[in-house]
């Protein structure tokens, strides 16, 4: 009954906007996750490059 009333009371345009909002929120979540993964890959690549530049005779900076 509540669903029927909701569909009757809420205009179709409002339902479309709500659906589009949900789709866009999901897309933002996916893009945020992709950004986290890309940042982690970038940080790993930078760390690898710094370690390779240091070579085998690297000493701790505070030693």
C-alpha positions as CSV (number, residue, x, y, z in Angstrom):
1,X,0.0,0.0,0.0
2,X,2.8,2.4,0.9
3,X,4.6,1.8,-2.4
4,X,1.4,2.5,-4.3
5,X,0.8,5.7,-2.4
6,X,4.4,6.8,-2.9
7,X,4.1,6.2,-6.6
8,X,0.8,8.1,-6.7
9,X,1.9,11.0,-4.6
10,X,5.4,11.5,-6.1
11,X,5.5,12.9,-9.6
12,X,7.2,10.8,-12.2
13,X,9.7,13.6,-12.8
14,X,10.8,13.4,-9.1
15,X,11.2,9.7,-9.3
16,X,13.4,10.1,-12.4
17,X,15.5,12.6,-10.6
18,X,15.8,10.4,-7.6
19,X,16.9,7.5,-9.8
20,X,19.4,9.6,-11.7
21,X,20.8,10.8,-8.3
22,X,21.3,7.2,-7.2
23,X,23.1,6.4,-10.5
24,X,25.3,9.4,-10.2
25,X,26.2,8.6,-6.5
26,X,27.2,5.1,-7.6
27,X,29.4,6.5,-10.3
28,X,31.0,8.8,-7.8
29,X,31.7,5.9,-5.5
30,X,33.3,3.9,-8.4
31,X,35.4,6.9,-9.4
32,X,36.6,7.5,-5.8
33,X,37.6,3.9,-5.5
34,X,39.5,4.1,-8.8
35,X,41.3,7.3,-7.6
36,X,42.4,5.5,-4.4
37,X,43.7,2.6,-6.5
38,X,45.6,4.9,-8.9
39,X,47.1,6.8,-6.0
40,X,48.3,3.6,-4.4
41,X,49.9,2.5,-7.7
42,X,51.6,5.9,-8.2
43,X,52.9,5.8,-4.6
44,X,54.3,2.3,-5.2
45,X,55.9,3.3,-8.4
46,X,57.6,6.3,-6.8
47,X,58.8,4.2,-3.9
48,X,60.2,1.6,-6.3
49,X,62.0,4.3,-8.3
50,X,63.5,5.9,-5.2
51,X,64.7,2.6,-4.0
52,X,66.3,1.8,-7.3
53,X,68.0,5.2,-7.4
54,X,69.4,4.6,-3.9
55,X,71.1,1.4,-5.1
56,X,72.6,-1.3,-2.9
57,X,74.8,1.0,-0.8
58,X,71.9,3.0,0.5
59,X,72.1,4.1,4.1
60,X,69.4,5.4,6.4
61,X,69.0,9.1,6.3
62,X,69.5,9.5,10.0
63,X,72.4,7.2,10.4
